């Protein structure tokens, strides 16, 4: 069973949607970590297998995750109004896990999301979550099905170049 770590901050709405969607789409061990107690509390409503709060929880859980998912701000120090500490961004960035990051290009009057991702149009959160869950499923698919068979080399390419004699 693959270990999926969902990280969120602020009110935890995105994290809750991710946990709910992951629960419906496959068999994963889901850990929800909030950067604050409100985010964790909201994600707990989606019934993750485990939940925790804070910087150290992100550090510990990042080490054992196969996939880390959350808003793109989890890899940017001081994002989400300072909830993402440099240690959180570093733990997520250095983790051996694959990362599925969701762009949150909404600028509010409080400038909560001052980091913009070029090439990303305004996409409803539900659609972003569906795409993230599809990507997680693809990452967690059995390796034999995920990797294509290598193409066979033509017989002429298998012969060493030195075996050929130029015609005189």
DSSP file (Angstrom, degrees, kcal/mol; ACC not computed):
  #  RESIDUE AA STRUCTURE BP1 BP2  ACC     N-H-->O    O-->H-N    N-H-->O    O-->H-N    TCO  KAPPA ALPHA  PHI   PSI    X-CA   Y-CA   Z-CA
    1    1 A X              0   0    0      0, 0.0     2,-0.2     0, 0.0    27,-0.1   0.000 360.0 360.0 360.0 132.8    0.0    0.0    0.0
    2    2 A X  E     -a   28   0A   0     25,-0.5    27,-2.8   138,-0.1     2,-0.7  -0.560 360.0-129.4 -82.6 141.3    1.4    3.4   -1.0
    3    3 A X  E     -a   29   0A   0     -2,-0.2    63,-2.7    25,-0.2    64,-1.8  -0.814  24.3-169.2 -93.3 116.6    1.8    6.1    1.6
    4    4 A X  E     -ab  30  67A   0     25,-2.9    27,-2.8    -2,-0.7     2,-0.6  -0.922   5.4-159.5-108.8 126.8    0.3    9.4    0.5
    5    5 A X  E     -ab  31  68A   0     62,-3.0    64,-3.1    -2,-0.5     2,-0.6  -0.929   3.8-165.8-107.1 120.5    1.0   12.5    2.5
    6    6 A X  E     -ab  32  69A   0     25,-3.1    27,-3.0    -2,-0.6     2,-0.4  -0.931   7.8-171.9-106.2 123.1   -1.5   15.4    2.1
    7    7 A X  E     +ab  33  70A   0     62,-2.6    64,-0.6    -2,-0.6     2,-0.3  -0.948  13.6 155.4-116.7 134.3   -0.2   18.7    3.4
    8    8 A X  E     -a   34   0A   0     25,-1.9    27,-2.1    -2,-0.4    28,-0.3  -0.975  16.0-170.5-150.8 164.3   -2.4   21.8    3.7
    9    9 A X    >   +     0   0    0     -2,-0.3     3,-2.4    25,-0.2     4,-0.2  -0.526  56.0  43.4-134.1-158.8   -2.6   25.1    5.7
   10   10 A X  T 3  S-     0   0    0      1,-0.3    29,-0.4    70,-0.2    28,-0.1  -0.314 130.8 -16.2  51.8-118.8   -5.0   28.0    6.2
   11   11 A X  T 3  S-     0   0    0     27,-0.1    -1,-0.3    28,-0.1    31,-0.1   0.511  85.9-124.8 -94.9  -5.3   -8.5   26.3    6.5
   12   12 A X    <>  +     0   0    0     -3,-2.4     4,-2.3    30,-0.1     5,-0.2   0.634  66.1 134.6  76.3  14.6   -7.6   22.9    5.1
   13   13 A X  H  > S+     0   0    0     -4,-0.2     4,-2.3     2,-0.2     5,-0.2   0.938  73.5  45.9 -63.6 -47.4  -10.3   22.9    2.4
   14   14 A X  H  > S+     0   0    0      1,-0.2     4,-2.4     2,-0.2    -1,-0.2   0.928 113.4  50.3 -61.0 -45.6   -7.9   21.7   -0.4
   15   15 A X  H  > S+     0   0    0      1,-0.2     4,-2.6     2,-0.2    -1,-0.2   0.890 109.2  51.3 -60.5 -41.1   -6.5   19.0    1.9
   16   16 A X  H  X S+     0   0    0     -4,-2.3     4,-2.6     2,-0.2    -1,-0.2   0.925 110.3  48.7 -63.0 -44.7   -9.9   17.8    2.8
   17   17 A X  H  X S+     0   0    0     -4,-2.3     4,-2.4     1,-0.2    -2,-0.2   0.894 111.6  50.5 -61.9 -40.0  -11.0   17.5   -0.8
   18   18 A X  H  X S+     0   0    0     -4,-2.4     4,-2.7     2,-0.2     5,-0.2   0.938 111.2  46.9 -63.4 -47.4   -7.7   15.6   -1.6
   19   19 A X  H  X S+     0   0    0     -4,-2.6     4,-2.3     2,-0.2    -2,-0.2   0.926 113.4  49.0 -62.3 -44.6   -8.2   13.1    1.2
   20   20 A X  H  X S+     0   0    0     -4,-2.6     4,-1.6     1,-0.2    -1,-0.2   0.931 114.3  45.3 -60.0 -46.0  -11.9   12.6    0.3
   21   21 A X  H  X S+     0   0    0     -4,-2.4     4,-1.5     1,-0.2    -2,-0.2   0.886 112.3  50.5 -67.9 -39.4  -11.0   12.0   -3.4
   22   22 A X  H  X S+     0   0    0     -4,-2.7     4,-1.4     1,-0.2    -1,-0.2   0.888 107.3  55.2 -65.3 -38.2   -8.1    9.7   -2.6
   23   23 A X  H  < S+     0   0    0     -4,-2.3    -1,-0.2    -5,-0.2    -2,-0.2   0.886 112.5  43.1 -59.1 -40.1  -10.3    7.7   -0.3
   24   24 A X  H  < S+     0   0    0     -4,-1.6    -1,-0.2     1,-0.2    -2,-0.2   0.753 114.3  49.9 -78.7 -24.9  -12.8    7.1   -3.1
   25   25 A X  H  < S-     0   0    0     -4,-1.5     2,-0.3    -5,-0.1    -2,-0.2   0.649 116.0 -21.3 -96.6 -15.2  -10.2    6.4   -5.9
   26   26 A X     <  -     0   0    0     -4,-1.4     2,-0.9    -5,-0.1    -1,-0.1  -0.983  69.4 -76.5-173.5-179.1   -7.9    3.8   -4.5
   27   27 A X        +     0   0    0     -2,-0.3   -25,-0.5    -3,-0.1     2,-0.3  -0.855  62.4 146.3-103.1 101.8   -6.4    2.0   -1.6
   28   28 A X  E     -a    2   0A   0     -2,-0.9     2,-0.8   -27,-0.1   -25,-0.2  -0.905  54.1-119.8-129.6 156.6   -3.8    4.2    0.0
   29   29 A X  E     -a    3   0A   0    -27,-2.8   -25,-2.9    -2,-0.3     2,-0.5  -0.910  41.8-160.4 -93.5 112.0   -2.4    4.9    3.4
   30   30 A X  E     -a    4   0A   0     -2,-0.8    20,-1.7   -27,-0.2    19,-1.6  -0.844  15.7-173.8-106.4 125.4   -3.3    8.6    3.8
   31   31 A X  E     -ac   5  50A   0    -27,-2.8   -25,-3.1    -2,-0.5     2,-0.5  -0.972   9.3-158.7-113.4 128.2   -1.6   10.9    6.3
   32   32 A X  E     -ac   6  51A   0     18,-2.4    20,-1.9    -2,-0.5     2,-0.5  -0.927   9.5-176.1-108.5 126.5   -3.0   14.4    6.6
   33   33 A X  E     -ac   7  52A   0    -27,-3.0   -25,-1.9    -2,-0.5     2,-0.3  -0.983   6.7-161.2-125.1 124.3   -0.7   17.1    8.0
   34   34 A X  E     -ac   8  53A   0     18,-2.1    20,-2.8    -2,-0.5   -25,-0.2  -0.770  22.6-140.5 -99.7 146.7   -1.9   20.6    8.6
   35   35 A X  S    S+     0   0    0    -27,-2.1     2,-0.3    -2,-0.3    20,-0.2   0.614  95.1  23.2 -77.3 -11.0    0.4   23.6    9.1
   36   36 A X  S  > S-     0   0    0    -28,-0.3     4,-2.0    18,-0.1     5,-0.2  -0.950  89.3-105.6-146.6 165.9   -2.2   24.7   11.7
   37   37 A X  H  > S+     0   0    0     -2,-0.3     4,-2.7     1,-0.2     5,-0.2   0.826 116.0  55.7 -65.3 -33.5   -4.8   23.0   13.9
   38   38 A X  H  > S+     0   0    0      2,-0.2     4,-2.3     1,-0.2    -1,-0.2   0.929 108.4  47.5 -66.3 -44.4   -7.7   24.3   11.9
   39   39 A X  H  > S+     0   0    0    -29,-0.4     4,-2.2     2,-0.2    -2,-0.2   0.925 114.2  47.3 -62.1 -44.2   -6.4   22.8    8.6
   40   40 A X  H  X S+     0   0    0     -4,-2.0     4,-2.1     1,-0.2    -2,-0.2   0.926 110.7  52.0 -62.9 -44.3   -5.7   19.5   10.4
   41   41 A X  H  X S+     0   0    0     -4,-2.7     4,-0.8     1,-0.2    -1,-0.2   0.898 110.4  48.1 -59.4 -42.4   -9.2   19.5   12.0
   42   42 A X  H >< S+     0   0    0     -4,-2.3     3,-0.7     1,-0.2     4,-0.3   0.903 111.6  49.4 -66.5 -41.3  -10.8   20.1    8.6
   43   43 A X  H >< S+     0   0    0     -4,-2.2     3,-1.6     1,-0.2     5,-0.4   0.827 100.6  65.5 -68.3 -30.1   -8.8   17.3    6.9
   44   44 A X  H >< S+     0   0    0     -4,-2.1     3,-1.8     1,-0.3    -1,-0.2   0.793  88.6  68.2 -61.1 -27.7   -9.8   14.9    9.8
   45   45 A X  T << S+     0   0    0     -4,-0.8    -1,-0.3    -3,-0.7    -2,-0.2   0.749  94.2  57.4 -63.5 -22.8  -13.4   15.1    8.6
   46   46 A X  T <  S-     0   0    0     -3,-1.6    -1,-0.3    -4,-0.3    -2,-0.2   0.424 114.0-121.7 -88.2   0.7  -12.3   13.2    5.5
   47   47 A X    <   -     0   0    0     -3,-1.8    -3,-0.1    -4,-0.2   -17,-0.1   0.949  35.9-172.8  61.3  60.3  -11.0   10.4    7.6
   48   48 A X        -     0   0    0     -5,-0.4   -17,-0.2     1,-0.1     3,-0.1  -0.325  35.6-114.7 -69.2 165.5   -7.3   10.0    6.8
   49   49 A X  S    S+     0   0    0    -19,-1.6     2,-0.3     1,-0.2   -18,-0.2   0.844  97.4   7.2 -69.7 -33.1   -5.5    7.0    8.3
   50   50 A X  E     -c   31   0A   0    -20,-1.7   -18,-2.4     2,-0.0     2,-0.3  -0.963  67.5-169.8-143.6 158.2   -3.3    9.4   10.3
   51   51 A X  E     +c   32   0A   0     -2,-0.3     2,-0.3   -20,-0.2   -18,-0.2  -0.993   9.6 163.8-150.4 150.7   -3.2   13.1   11.0
   52   52 A X  E     -c   33   0A   0    -20,-1.9   -18,-2.1    -2,-0.3     2,-0.4  -0.949  23.0-130.5-156.3 171.2   -0.8   15.5   12.7
   53   53 A X  E     +c   34   0A   0     -2,-0.3     4,-0.3   -20,-0.2   -18,-0.2  -0.990  50.8  17.9-134.1 139.0   -0.1   19.2   12.9
   54   54 A X  S  > S-     0   0    0    -20,-2.8     4,-1.7    -2,-0.4     5,-0.1  -0.202  86.4 -53.6 105.9 175.1    2.9   21.4   12.5
   55   55 A X  H  > S+     0   0    0      1,-0.2     4,-2.1     2,-0.2    -1,-0.2   0.897 126.2  48.4 -60.6 -48.1    6.5   21.7   11.2
   56   56 A X  H  > S+     0   0    0      1,-0.2     4,-2.6     2,-0.2     5,-0.2   0.870 107.8  56.2 -66.5 -34.5    7.9   18.6   12.9
   57   57 A X  H  > S+     0   0    0     -4,-0.3     4,-2.7     1,-0.2     5,-0.3   0.898 107.1  49.8 -61.9 -39.6    5.0   16.5   11.7
   58   58 A X  H  X S+     0   0    0     -4,-1.7     4,-2.2     2,-0.2    -2,-0.2   0.929 110.8  50.3 -64.0 -44.1    5.8   17.5    8.1
   59   59 A X  H  X S+     0   0    0     -4,-2.1     4,-0.9     2,-0.2    -2,-0.2   0.946 115.9  40.5 -57.9 -50.5    9.5   16.6    8.6
   60   60 A X  H >X S+     0   0    0     -4,-2.6     4,-0.6     1,-0.2     3,-0.6   0.936 117.9  45.6 -67.1 -48.0    8.7   13.2   10.0
   61   61 A X  H >X S+     0   0    0     -4,-2.7     3,-0.6     1,-0.2     4,-0.5   0.804 105.3  61.4 -69.9 -29.1    5.9   12.3    7.6
   62   62 A X  H >< S+     0   0    0     -4,-2.2     3,-0.5    -5,-0.3    35,-0.4   0.824  97.7  60.0 -65.2 -30.6    7.8   13.5    4.5
   63   63 A X  H << S+     0   0    0     -4,-0.9    -1,-0.2    -3,-0.6    -2,-0.2   0.791 112.4  36.0 -69.6 -27.2   10.5   10.9    5.2
   64   64 A X  H << S+     0   0    0     -4,-0.6     2,-0.2    -3,-0.6    -1,-0.2   0.353  93.1 109.4-109.8   7.3    8.1    7.9    4.9
   65   65 A X    <<  -     0   0    0     -4,-0.5   -61,-0.2    -3,-0.5     3,-0.1  -0.561  48.0-164.3 -84.1 146.0    5.8    9.2    2.2
   66   66 A X  S    S+     0   0    0    -63,-2.7    32,-2.4     1,-0.4     2,-0.4   0.768  86.0  18.3 -89.7 -35.2    5.8    7.7   -1.3
   67   67 A X  E     -bd   4  98A   0    -64,-1.8   -62,-3.0    30,-0.2     2,-0.5  -1.000  67.6-158.9-137.3 135.4    3.8   10.7   -2.7
   68   68 A X  E     -bd   5  99A   0     30,-2.8    32,-2.9    -2,-0.4     2,-0.4  -0.963  16.9-178.1-113.5 131.8    3.4   14.2   -1.2
   69   69 A X  E     +bd   6 100A   0    -64,-3.1   -62,-2.6    -2,-0.5     2,-0.3  -0.977  22.3 100.0-133.1 143.6    0.5   16.3   -2.3
   70   70 A X  E    S-bd   7 101A   0     30,-1.5    32,-2.5    -2,-0.4   -62,-0.2  -0.966  70.7 -36.7 169.1-175.6   -0.7   19.8   -1.5
   71   71 A X  E >   - d   0 102A   0    -64,-0.6     3,-2.2    -2,-0.3    32,-0.2  -0.318  60.2-110.9 -65.2 153.3   -0.7   23.4   -2.7
   72   72 A X  G >  S+     0   0    0     30,-2.6     3,-1.7     1,-0.3    -1,-0.1   0.750 110.7  77.1 -58.7 -23.7    2.4   24.5   -4.5
   73   73 A X  G >  S+     0   0    0     29,-0.3     3,-1.8     1,-0.3     6,-0.4   0.649  71.7  80.9 -62.1 -15.9    3.1   26.8   -1.5
   74   74 A X  G <  S+     0   0    0     -3,-2.2    18,-0.3     1,-0.3    -1,-0.3   0.629  95.7  45.9 -69.7  -9.7    4.3   23.8    0.5
   75   75 A X  G <  S+     0   0    0     -3,-1.7     2,-0.5    -4,-0.1    -1,-0.3   0.230  99.4  82.1-110.8  12.3    7.7   24.1   -1.3
   76   76 A X  S X  S-     0   0    0     -3,-1.8     3,-2.0    -4,-0.1     8,-0.1  -0.949  81.6-125.9-122.2 112.6    8.0   27.9   -0.9
   77   77 A X  T 3  S+     0   0    0     -2,-0.5     8,-0.2     1,-0.3     9,-0.1  -0.264  93.7  13.4 -55.9 137.5    9.3   29.2    2.4
   78   78 A X  T 3> S+     0   0    0      6,-3.5     4,-1.2     1,-0.2    -1,-0.3   0.487  93.3 141.8  73.4   7.3    6.9   31.8    4.0
   79   79 A X  T <4> +     0   0    0     -3,-2.0     5,-2.0    -6,-0.4     4,-0.5  -0.200  51.3  40.3 -69.4 170.3    4.0   30.9    1.7
   80   80 A X  T >45S-     0   0    0     32,-0.6     3,-1.6     1,-0.2   -70,-0.2   0.924 142.5 -51.3  53.3  52.8    0.4   30.8    3.0
   81   81 A X  T 345S-     0   0    0     31,-0.4    -1,-0.2     1,-0.3    -2,-0.2   0.822 110.2 -50.1  57.0  35.0    0.9   33.9    5.1
   82   82 A X  T 3<5S+     0   0    0     -4,-1.2    -1,-0.3    -3,-0.3    -2,-0.2   0.434 108.8 119.3  88.7  -0.2    4.0   32.5    6.7
   83   83 A X  T < 5 +     0   0    0     -3,-1.6     2,-1.0    -4,-0.5    -3,-0.2   0.812  62.6  72.0 -68.6 -28.3    2.5   29.1    7.7
   84   84 A X  S   <S-     0   0    0     -5,-2.0    -6,-3.5    -8,-0.1    -5,-0.3  -0.781  78.3-159.9 -89.8 106.0    5.1   27.3    5.5
   85   85 A X     >  -     0   0    0     -2,-1.0     4,-2.3    -8,-0.2     3,-0.3  -0.364  32.3-106.5 -78.2 162.5    8.3   27.6    7.4
   86   86 A X  H  > S+     0   0    0      1,-0.2     4,-2.3     2,-0.2     5,-0.2   0.871 122.8  55.8 -55.9 -35.1   11.7   27.2    5.6
   87   87 A X  H  > S+     0   0    0      2,-0.2     4,-2.4     1,-0.2    -1,-0.2   0.871 106.7  49.0 -66.7 -36.4   12.0   23.9    7.4
   88   88 A X  H  > S+     0   0    0     -3,-0.3     4,-2.4     2,-0.2     5,-0.3   0.952 112.1  47.5 -66.2 -49.0    8.7   22.7    6.0
   89   89 A X  H  X S+     0   0    0     -4,-2.3     4,-2.4     1,-0.2    -2,-0.2   0.891 114.3  47.9 -59.6 -39.9    9.6   23.7    2.4
   90   90 A X  H  X S+     0   0    0     -4,-2.3     4,-2.6    -5,-0.2    -1,-0.2   0.910 109.9  51.3 -67.6 -43.5   13.0   22.0    2.8
   91   91 A X  H  X S+     0   0    0     -4,-2.4     4,-0.9     2,-0.2    -2,-0.2   0.913 114.6  43.2 -61.6 -43.1   11.5   18.8    4.2
   92   92 A X  H  < S+     0   0    0     -4,-2.4     3,-0.4   -18,-0.3    -2,-0.2   0.924 115.9  48.4 -68.7 -43.9    9.1   18.5    1.3
   93   93 A X  H  < S+     0   0    0     -4,-2.4    -2,-0.2    -5,-0.3    -1,-0.2   0.839 115.1  43.9 -66.3 -34.1   11.7   19.5   -1.3
   94   94 A X  H  < S+     0   0    0     -4,-2.6    -1,-0.2    -5,-0.1    -2,-0.2   0.575  87.2 116.0 -88.2 -10.0   14.3   17.0    0.0
   95   95 A X     <  -     0   0    0     -4,-0.9   -32,-0.1    -3,-0.4   -27,-0.1  -0.232  68.7-133.9 -60.9 147.4   11.9   14.1    0.5
   96   96 A X  S    S+     0   0    0    -34,-0.2    -1,-0.1   -33,-0.1   -33,-0.1   0.605  76.7 105.9 -73.8 -11.2   12.5   11.1   -1.7
   97   97 A X  S    S-     0   0    0    -35,-0.4   -30,-0.2     1,-0.1     2,-0.2  -0.223  80.4-108.1 -67.9 155.0    8.8   11.1   -2.4
   98   98 A X  E     -d   67   0A   0    -32,-2.4   -30,-2.8    38,-0.0     2,-0.4  -0.552  37.2-139.1 -72.7 151.5    7.2   12.1   -5.7
   99   99 A X  E     -d   68   0A   0    -32,-0.2     2,-0.6    -2,-0.2   -30,-0.2  -0.966  18.1-168.7-121.0 132.7    5.4   15.5   -5.3
  100  100 A X  E     -d   69   0A   0    -32,-2.9   -30,-1.5    -2,-0.4     2,-0.4  -0.944  19.8-170.0-116.1 105.7    2.1   16.4   -6.8
  101  101 A X  E     -d   70   0A   0     -2,-0.6     2,-0.6   -32,-0.2   -30,-0.2  -0.820  12.0-147.4-105.5 134.4    1.8   20.2   -6.4
  102  102 A X  E     -d   71   0A   0    -32,-2.5   -30,-2.6    -2,-0.4     2,-0.3  -0.874  16.3-131.0-104.9 121.1   -1.4   22.0   -7.0
  103  103 A X        -     0   0    0     -2,-0.6     2,-0.6   -32,-0.2    13,-0.1  -0.530  16.6-167.9 -72.4 130.5   -1.2   25.6   -8.3
  104  104 A X        +     0   0    0     -2,-0.3    11,-0.2    11,-0.2    -1,-0.1  -0.771  13.6 170.4-117.5  83.6   -3.3   28.0   -6.4
  105  105 A X        +     0   0    0     -2,-0.6     2,-0.6    16,-0.2    -1,-0.1   0.056  30.5 126.7 -86.0  26.2   -3.2   31.1   -8.6
  106  106 A X        -     0   0    0      6,-0.0     2,-0.6    10,-0.0     7,-0.4  -0.754  44.5-158.6 -90.6 121.5   -5.9   33.1   -6.7
  107  107 A X        -     0   0    0     -2,-0.6     2,-0.2     5,-0.1     7,-0.1  -0.866  15.0-172.5 -95.2 123.6   -4.9   36.5   -5.6
  108  108 A X    >   -     0   0    0     -2,-0.6     3,-1.7     1,-0.0     5,-0.1  -0.529  43.7 -95.4-105.4 177.2   -7.1   37.7   -2.8
  109  109 A X  T 3  S+     0   0    0      1,-0.3    -1,-0.0    -2,-0.2    -2,-0.0   0.756 129.2  51.4 -64.4 -21.5   -7.2   41.1   -1.2
  110  110 A X  T 3  S-     0   0    0      3,-0.0    -1,-0.3     0, 0.0    -3,-0.0   0.398 109.0-126.7 -94.5   2.5   -4.8   39.8    1.4
  111  111 A X    X   +     0   0    0     -3,-1.7     3,-0.6     2,-0.1   -30,-0.2   0.864  49.8 160.4  56.0  40.4   -2.4   38.5   -1.2
  112  112 A X  T 3  S+     0   0    0      1,-0.3   -32,-0.6   -32,-0.1     2,-0.5   0.823  73.3  39.5 -60.2 -31.8   -2.4   35.0    0.2
  113  113 A X  T 3   +     0   0    0     -7,-0.4    -1,-0.3     1,-0.1    -2,-0.1  -0.652  64.2 150.7-122.5  75.3   -1.2   33.6   -3.0
  114  114 A X    <   +     0   0    0     -3,-0.6     2,-0.7    -2,-0.5    -1,-0.1   0.523  52.7  90.0 -83.7  -5.0    1.4   36.1   -4.3
  115  115 A X        -     0   0    0    -11,-0.2     2,-0.3    -3,-0.1   -11,-0.2  -0.841  64.6-166.0 -93.1 118.3    3.3   33.3   -6.1
  116  116 A X        -     0   0    0     -2,-0.7     2,-0.6   -13,-0.1   -11,-0.1  -0.814  14.4-143.4-107.7 145.6    1.9   32.8   -9.6
  117  117 A X    >   -     0   0    0     -2,-0.3     3,-1.3     3,-0.1   -12,-0.1  -0.937  23.3-130.9-107.9 117.6    2.5   29.9  -11.9
  118  118 A X  T 3  S+     0   0    0     -2,-0.6     3,-0.1     1,-0.2     0, 0.0  -0.341  88.2  26.6 -66.2 146.0    2.9   31.0  -15.6
  119  119 A X  T 3  S+     0   0    0      1,-0.2     2,-0.6    -2,-0.0    -1,-0.2   0.425  92.0 115.7  84.5  -1.7    0.8   29.1  -18.1
  120  120 A X    <   -     0   0    0     -3,-1.3    -1,-0.2     3,-0.0    -3,-0.1  -0.896  49.5-159.0-105.6 121.3   -1.9   28.1  -15.6
  121  121 A X        -     0   0    0     -2,-0.6     2,-0.6     1,-0.1   -16,-0.2  -0.395  42.7 -74.0 -87.1 171.9   -5.3   29.5  -16.2
  122  122 A X        +     0   0    0     -2,-0.1     2,-0.4   -18,-0.1    -1,-0.1  -0.577  59.8 179.4 -68.9 115.1   -8.0   29.8  -13.5
  123  123 A X        -     0   0    0     -2,-0.6   -18,-0.1    -3,-0.0     5,-0.1  -0.963  33.6-105.3-120.3 134.2   -9.2   26.2  -13.0
  124  124 A X    >>  -     0   0    0     -2,-0.4     4,-1.9     1,-0.1     3,-0.6  -0.273  29.2-120.4 -58.0 144.8  -11.9   25.3  -10.4
  125  125 A X  H 3> S+     0   0    0      1,-0.2     4,-2.5     2,-0.2     5,-0.2   0.856 111.6  58.4 -56.4 -39.1  -10.4   23.6   -7.3
  126  126 A X  H 3> S+     0   0    0      1,-0.2     4,-2.2     2,-0.2    -1,-0.2   0.888 107.0  47.8 -60.6 -38.7  -12.5   20.4   -7.9
  127  127 A X  H <> S+     0   0    0     -3,-0.6     4,-2.3     2,-0.2    -1,-0.2   0.887 110.3  51.5 -69.6 -38.7  -10.9   20.0  -11.3
  128  128 A X  H  X S+     0   0    0     -4,-1.9     4,-2.4     2,-0.2    -2,-0.2   0.906 110.6  49.3 -62.2 -41.5   -7.4   20.5   -9.9
  129  129 A X  H  X S+     0   0    0     -4,-2.5     4,-2.6     2,-0.2    -2,-0.2   0.920 109.2  51.7 -65.0 -44.4   -8.1   17.9   -7.2
  130  130 A X  H  X S+     0   0    0     -4,-2.2     4,-2.1     1,-0.2    -1,-0.2   0.920 111.9  47.0 -58.3 -44.0   -9.4   15.4   -9.9
  131  131 A X  H  X S+     0   0    0     -4,-2.3     4,-2.3     2,-0.2    -1,-0.2   0.909 111.0  51.1 -65.6 -41.4   -6.2   15.9  -11.9
  132  132 A X  H  X S+     0   0    0     -4,-2.4     4,-2.4     1,-0.2    -2,-0.2   0.912 110.1  49.6 -61.6 -42.4   -4.0   15.5   -8.8
  133  133 A X  H  X S+     0   0    0     -4,-2.6     4,-2.5     2,-0.2    -1,-0.2   0.884 109.9  51.6 -65.2 -38.5   -5.7   12.3   -7.8
  134  134 A X  H  X S+     0   0    0     -4,-2.1     4,-2.2    -5,-0.2    -1,-0.2   0.914 111.0  48.0 -62.1 -42.7   -5.2   11.0  -11.4
  135  135 A X  H  X S+     0   0    0     -4,-2.3     4,-2.2     2,-0.2    -2,-0.2   0.894 111.0  50.1 -67.1 -38.8   -1.5   11.8  -11.2
  136  136 A X  H  X S+     0   0    0     -4,-2.4     4,-2.0     2,-0.2    -2,-0.2   0.921 109.7  51.6 -64.0 -43.5   -1.2   10.1   -7.8
  137  137 A X  H  X S+     0   0    0     -4,-2.5     4,-0.6     1,-0.2    -2,-0.2   0.906 110.2  49.1 -59.7 -41.5   -2.9    7.0   -9.2
  138  138 A X  H >< S+     0   0    0     -4,-2.2     3,-0.7     1,-0.2    -1,-0.2   0.897 111.3  49.3 -65.3 -40.0   -0.5    6.9  -12.1
  139  139 A X  H 3< S+     0   0    0     -4,-2.2    -1,-0.2     1,-0.2    -2,-0.2   0.830 114.0  46.3 -66.6 -31.4    2.5    7.3   -9.8
  140  140 A X  H 3< S+     0   0    0     -4,-2.0    -1,-0.2    -5,-0.2    -2,-0.2   0.450  85.2 115.9 -93.1  -1.4    1.2    4.5   -7.6
  141  141 A X  S << S-     0   0    0     -3,-0.7     5,-0.1    -4,-0.6    -3,-0.0  -0.311  85.5 -80.7 -63.8 151.4    0.4    2.1  -10.4
  142  142 A X    >>  -     0   0    0      1,-0.1     4,-1.8     3,-0.1     3,-0.8  -0.261  40.0-124.5 -53.7 139.7    2.5   -1.1  -10.4
  143  143 A X  H 3> S+     0   0    0      1,-0.3     4,-2.0     2,-0.2    -1,-0.1   0.824 107.9  59.8 -59.7 -33.7    5.9   -0.4  -12.0
  144  144 A X  H 34 S+     0   0    0      1,-0.2    -1,-0.3     2,-0.2    -2,-0.1   0.871 111.5  39.9 -65.1 -34.4    5.5   -3.2  -14.5
  145  145 A X  H <4 S+     0   0    0     -3,-0.8    -1,-0.2     1,-0.2    -2,-0.2   0.775 114.6  53.6 -82.6 -26.4    2.4   -1.5  -15.9
  146  146 A X  H  < S+     0   0    0     -4,-1.8     2,-0.5    -5,-0.1    -2,-0.2   0.805 100.1  64.5 -80.5 -29.4    3.8    2.0  -15.6
  147  147 A X  S  < S-     0   0    0     -4,-2.0     3,-0.1    -5,-0.2    -1,-0.1  -0.835  81.6-132.1-101.3 126.3    7.0    1.5  -17.6
  148  148 A X        -     0   0    0     -2,-0.5     2,-0.1     1,-0.1     3,-0.1  -0.356  32.3 -97.0 -70.1 154.2    6.8    0.6  -21.3
  149  149 A X        -     0   0    0      1,-0.1    -1,-0.1    -2,-0.0     2,-0.1  -0.446  45.1-105.3 -65.8 140.3    8.9   -2.3  -22.6
  150  150 A X        -     0   0    0     -2,-0.1     2,-0.1     1,-0.1    -1,-0.1  -0.447  40.1-106.2 -67.6 144.3   12.2   -1.2  -24.1
  151  151 A X        -     0   0    0     -2,-0.1     2,-0.2     1,-0.1    -1,-0.1  -0.455  34.3-112.6 -70.7 140.2   12.1   -1.3  -27.9
  152  152 A X        -     0   0    0     -2,-0.1     2,-0.2     1,-0.1    -1,-0.1  -0.497  30.9-118.8 -73.1 141.8   14.1   -4.2  -29.5
  153  153 A X        -     0   0    0     -2,-0.2    -1,-0.1     1,-0.1     5,-0.1  -0.580  29.7-106.9 -79.6 142.6   17.1   -3.1  -31.4
  154  154 A X    >>  -     0   0    0     -2,-0.2     4,-1.1     1,-0.1     3,-0.8  -0.369  30.4-115.9 -63.0 150.1   17.2   -4.0  -35.1
  155  155 A X  H >> S+     0   0    0      1,-0.3     4,-0.8     2,-0.2     3,-0.6   0.864 114.2  56.0 -59.1 -38.0   19.7   -6.8  -35.9
  156  156 A X  H 34 S+     0   0    0      1,-0.2     3,-0.4     2,-0.2    -1,-0.3   0.833 105.4  52.2 -65.7 -30.6   21.9   -4.5  -38.0
  157  157 A X  H <4 S+     0   0    0     -3,-0.8    -1,-0.2     1,-0.2    -2,-0.2   0.736 101.0  62.6 -76.1 -21.6   22.3   -2.1  -35.1
  158  158 A X  H << S+     0   0    0     -4,-1.1     2,-0.2    -3,-0.6    -1,-0.2   0.739  85.4  88.9 -76.1 -22.5   23.3   -4.9  -32.8
  159  159 A X  S  < S-     0   0    0     -4,-0.8     5,-0.0    -3,-0.4     2,-0.0  -0.544  88.1-110.4 -76.8 138.6   26.5   -5.7  -34.8
  160  160 A X    >   -     0   0    0     -2,-0.2     3,-1.3     1,-0.1     4,-0.4  -0.367  19.3-124.6 -67.5 148.7   29.6   -3.8  -33.9
  161  161 A X  G >  S+     0   0    0      1,-0.3     3,-1.1     2,-0.2    -1,-0.1   0.801 107.7  64.0 -63.8 -30.5   30.8   -1.2  -36.4
  162  162 A X  G 3  S+     0   0    0      1,-0.2    -1,-0.3     3,-0.0    -2,-0.0   0.694  90.5  67.5 -69.2 -17.5   34.2   -2.8  -36.5
  163  163 A X  G <  S+     0   0    0     -3,-1.3     2,-0.4     2,-0.1    -1,-0.2   0.715  84.1  87.0 -75.0 -20.7   32.7   -6.0  -38.0
  164  164 A X    <   -     0   0    0     -3,-1.1     2,-0.5    -4,-0.4    -3,-0.0  -0.647  67.0-154.4 -84.7 134.4   31.8   -4.2  -41.2
  165  165 A X        -     0   0    0     -2,-0.4     2,-0.1     0, 0.0    -2,-0.1  -0.914  18.0-123.3-107.9 131.4   34.5   -4.0  -43.9
  166  166 A X        -     0   0    0     -2,-0.5     2,-0.2     1,-0.1     0, 0.0  -0.447  29.4-113.2 -69.9 145.2   34.4   -1.1  -46.4
  167  167 A X              0   0    0      1,-0.1    -1,-0.1    -2,-0.1     0, 0.0  -0.566 360.0 360.0 -78.9 141.2   34.2   -2.2  -50.0
  168  168 A X              0   0    0     -2,-0.2    -1,-0.1     0, 0.0    -2,-0.0   0.423 360.0 360.0-103.6 360.0   37.3   -1.3  -52.1
